[in-house]
Amino acid sequence: MLPASVTIEAGSVQTQVRLLPRPLILNYIIMPNMSYCRFENTVTDMRDCINAIEDRETDELSNYEVNALTEFLDLAREITNLEYDIEEILGEYED
């Protein structure tokens, strides 16, 4: 393991240098959503996002999260446009 800092000497000048770990880089991974619980899992996640928006838990969003929030809004519009189709599907499952 590296020390937290090192001292570099050049002649009569000393400089303390802090060593920082390399940044963690996470790749965007698309995880499959099992078809038998697709809507159930997604509704739970969407509710969590809506609660965060309502509670203004949006002060420290990363660039990835800002992009995802933009896509979330686009998807909300798309879902609204599919209202008739969704109601038709739900009608097929009514008793």
Secondary structure, 3 states (H helix, E strand, C coil): CCCCEEEEEECCEEEEEECCCCCCCCCCCCCCCCCCCHHHHHHHHHHHHHHHHHCCCCCCCCHHHHHHHHHHHHHHHHHHHCHHHHHHHHHHCCC
